Amino acid sequence: MDTQSLLINALLYLFLPLWGIAGFVDWCCHRATRIEVTSGLKESLMHSLMGLQVGIPILLCLLFRVNVLVLLICLVAWVLHELVAHWDVHYAAPRREISLWEMHAHNYLATLPFYMLAMILIINWPVVLELVQLQWQGQLRLEPLASPHGGQGYLPFYLGFMVLLCVFPYLEENLRCLRHALKQRTSS
């Protein structure tokens, strides 16, 4: 197996699932600290936004050939994710306890996107060179992959895994926070 295949498999079967597991641990910490009565809906929506900021580039890299457009989206999404992550902790820290477990989950949630981006850049080094040399002609459109990474069964399995571990829990968190905010508003 060549180095590129090893890196792709590390992304598919180690880093992507680990990101989902870290997100679930983070959600468990939010639930334990009763986020709905402390930092509330605003922080919960930041969590969903950060999930989208990493999830969209992941889907793009799984479904489409990595070209200049995909790399630009990945880079911009990573920068925005970092900004929102700092805003999130700045907002939450004075409003609720951030446990040792949650800080540990945040370490993974902050570093894994960077490591995944770095691996994508390494795997697609010729595209990186075209990006920095501004050789973008013909590379600003999405081109579906002929055969998906991980084979035909990987994407449905991974999406199902992420829906169970992250999408449903964070939707539940958003709804719990929204219900509490509405209840507070009507009692005021």
Salt bridges, closest charged atoms under 4 A:
ASP26 OD2 - HIS30 NE2 3.12
ASP26 OD1 - HIS106 NE2 2.96
GLU36 OE2 - ARG34 NE 3.70
GLU36 OE1 - ARG176 NH1 2.54
GLU43 OE2 - HIS47 NE2 3.08
GLU43 OE2 - ARG96 NH2 2.84
GLU82 OE2 - HIS81 ND1 3.71
ASP88 OD1 - HIS47 NE2 3.33
GLU102 OE2 - HIS30 NE2 3.30
GLU102 OE2 - ARG96 NH2 2.61
GLU102 OE2 - HIS106 NE2 3.37
GLU143 OE1 - ARG65 NE 3.01
GLU172 OE2 - ARG31 NH1 2.78
GLU172 OE2 - ARG176 NE 2.81
GLU173 OE1 - HIS30 ND1 2.85
GLU173 OE2 - HIS47 ND1 2.97
